[in-house]
C-alpha cells in the first residue's frame, strides 16, 4: 500500500510491536555504561561504527549489539 505521495506506508502498530520486543539503550545510557561522552557515541553512530535506529530525534541502540 502507498500513500498519496507514492511512498510505501509503514504500519506503525506492527513496527511498534517489533520494537517493543527488543531491549534498547539510549545514547546517554550507552555512554554511561562505556564511560565515554555522549557525543562519542553519537559520532560512532554517524560513522556507522554503532548500529542504531532513529526514532524521531532520538537514537536507540540494540542491547544485543553489546552482549
GIURRA-V835281 format. One record per backbone hydrogen bond with DSSP energy under -0.5 kcal/mol. CO is the residue of the C=O (numbers start at 1). NH is the residue of the N-H. E is the energy in kcal/mol with one decimal. If there is no record, write none. Layout:
# GIURRA-V835281
{{CO NH E} {CO NH E}}
This chain:
# GIURRA-V835281
{{1 9 -2.2} {3 6 -1.8} {7 3 -3.1} {9 11 -0.5} {10 12 -1.2} {11 15 -2.5} {12 16 -2.7} {13 17 -2.0} {14 18 -2.1} {15 19 -2.3} {16 20 -2.3} {17 21 -1.1} {19 22 -1.3} {23 63 -2.4} {25 61 -2.7} {26 30 -2.3} {27 31 -2.4} {28 32 -2.1} {29 33 -2.2} {30 34 -2.7} {31 35 -0.9} {31 36 -2.1} {37 40 -0.9} {37 41 -1.2} {38 42 -2.4} {39 43 -2.5} {40 44 -1.9} {41 45 -2.1} {42 46 -2.5} {43 47 -2.1} {44 48 -0.5} {44 49 -2.3} {44 50 -1.3} {45 48 -1.1} {53 55 -0.6} {53 60 -2.6} {54 56 -0.6} {55 58 -2.2} {58 55 -3.5} {60 53 -3.1} {61 25 -3.3} {62 65 -1.1} {63 66 -2.1} {64 67 -1.0}}
